[in-house]
């Protein structure tokens, strides 16, 4: 065995690195009970008028803020709220509408391509299954989860950077990648909280449990949090 292939040994006396322990079922229930009490009907912040515009908005939201997407899509959706109308605009016009959004050239191309596929394979309707949604250009697992949850009422857990951070900090579903966190949330969150769970986590991460400066002083979960990022209050 060469030196490069020899397994690394932990230095004598070094602490063993372990995966953070997931919170108890009772603890998870308490977290979501608090979220529900504070905000019984959380809503996603992307604006849409139907399942199609929701799908487009979520595709456009990758590496962009919801506020920025909404500013661009309000006039766009006013004239193109179906795949047929969007396709009639053409890629150049769609690109002009969304040019303030990051990666707008690629996103315009994906929007036109998904419109083609929706019309050709799904009768112009947004499909209601994960497999079909993920077959559309520009649509990944997170986008499919958002559409399934909001447009079709399914219990799904779309893991973005906010959900990932909060799920790890509060030990609801510790994980090293988004899929681990998503599967952990599926197991950990009681069904009664399932439909709104990812909205609560997104909003909490966006406005309170921020990446660099978490506002622990106004966090409703602060007494339950033992994250290394916790700021003493």
N, C-alpha and C positions, 0 to 999 in steps of 0.2 A: 504494500500500500504506500503510495507516495505521500509526501507531507501535505500536498494540497487536498488530498482526498481523505486524510485522517480526520475523524470526527473531533470537533472542538470539545475540550474539557472545561468545565467550570472551575475557576481557581478555588483552591482550598479556602473554606470559610466564606465564599461568596454567597449572597442571598439567592435563593431559588426564585426565578421569575415565574409567576403563575398568572393565569388568566383571571381578570377581576371577577369576583363572585357575583352572580346575578342576585338581584333583590328577591326576597320572599314573595310569594303570591299575595300575602296580606299587605306587604309594602307597596307592591305594584297597584293593588286595588285602591289603597289610600292616595297614591299619586293621582290616579285618574279620577277619583272621587273629587279631589280638590280642583282639578282642571274643569270638571263638569260643573261644579258649584260656581266657579268664577266665570265660566263662559259656556252656558248650556248648549248653544248652537253655533259652534265655530264654523266659519266659512273660509274657503280658499280665496285668495286675493286676486287671482287672475280673472279678468272679466270675459264673459262669453254669453252667447244667446241661445246656443243649442250644443248638442254633442260634437258637431263638426267644428264649430269655432272654439270649443274647449280643447279639442284635440290639437288644432293649429296653435292655439295660445301656449299649450304646454310644450309643444315642439319648439316654439320660438323662445321659450323661457330658459332653455339651457344656457348657462353662463351669462345670464342676464337677469335683471331685477324684474319683479312682477310689475312695479310701477312703470318701468321703461317699456315693457311689453304692452301694457294697457294703453299707454300714450300712443303707441304705433298702431295698435289694432282697432281702437275705437273707430277711426275713419275707414279702415280697411273692412271691418266686419259690417259697417253700415251699408256697404255696396256689394259685399261678397260673403254671404253667410251660408253658402252651399258649395260643394265641390265643383258643380257646374259653373257657378258664377266666378269662383276663384280661378278656375281654369281659363275662363273667357278673358280674364284680365291679362293673363300671360306672365311669364317669369319676370320680365323687365319691369312691369308695373308693380307686381308684388314686391320686388326688390326695392323699388322707390319708396313704397309705403313703410318698409321695415328697416330702412338703411340706418336708423339710429340704434339698432339692436346689434349686439356683437354677433359676428359670423353671419351677417345678413345675406351674403351671397349664397353660401351653402344652404342656409335655411330656406331661402326663396326657392332654390332648386328642389329641395326636399318637399316643400309644400305643394309645388306643382306636380311632382312625381307621386305624392300620396293621393292627390286629387285624381290623377289618372287611374291609380289602382283602385281607389274607392268606387269609381264609376264602372271600371271594367270588371271588377271581381265581386263587388259588394252592393251593386245596385245604387250607388251613391250614398249609402248609409254607413255610419260608423259601426264596425262590428263590435260585438259584446263579449268576445273571448280574448284572453291574453295572447294565445297563439296567433290569431288573426291580426290583432293590433300590432304585435311585434313584427309582423311581416311587412308593415307599411314603412316606406322610407322615412328615416329620421325618428322612428319610434323605438325606444328601448323599454326595458322592464319598468323603470320608474315612471315614464310617461304612460305606459299601459296601466299601471297601478292607479295613477291619478284619474284617468278616464273611467276605468272600471268602478272606482269608488264614487266619483262625483256624478257621472252621467248614468250609471247603471245601478248604483246603490250597493255595490259589493263591499265586503269587508276586506280591504287591502291596505298595505302599509308601504307607501311610497317613501323611500329613504333618500332624502337629499342631505346636504351637508349639515343642516340644522337638526334634522331627525337623528342623524348619525351621532352628532355631538351630544345631544340631550340624552339619548338612549344609553350612551356610555357613561356620561357624568352621573346620571341618576341610577345607573346599573339596572335599568329596566331590561335591556337586552345587550349586554356587552359583546362587542365583536370587533374584529380587525378589518372587516370590509363590509360593504353595504348589504351583500347577500346574507352574511352571518347575522347582521342586525335585523334585517327584514324577517328572516326565519325565526329569530329569537323573539321578535315582537309578536309574531303569529302565535307562538306558544304562550307568551307571558301575559298578553292583554286579555282580560275577560271579555267575552262576546258583547256584553252590554255596552262596552266602551269602544268596540271595534270600529264602528263607522266613522266616528269623529277623531279617533286616536291620532292619526297622522297630522290632522289640522292643529290639534292642541300642541303637539310636539314641534311642528314647524313654527307656529306663532310664538311659542315659548323660547325657542332658539333664536328666532329673528329679533325679538324685542326685549328679552330679559336675559336668557342664558347665552349671551353673545360669546363669540370665539375668543376675543382678546380681553374684553373688559366686561365679564358677566356682572349684571346688576343684581347682586345677591341681596342687597338691602330691600328690594321690592319683590323678591321671589317667594311665591307661595309654597315652594318645596324646600326652602332653605334649611329647615331643621332636619330634613330627611337626607340631605346631600352630604356626602363625605368625599367629594371629588377633590383631587389635588389642586384643581383650578378654582376652588371655592375661595372667595374673598371674605375675610373676616368682617362681620357686621356687628 
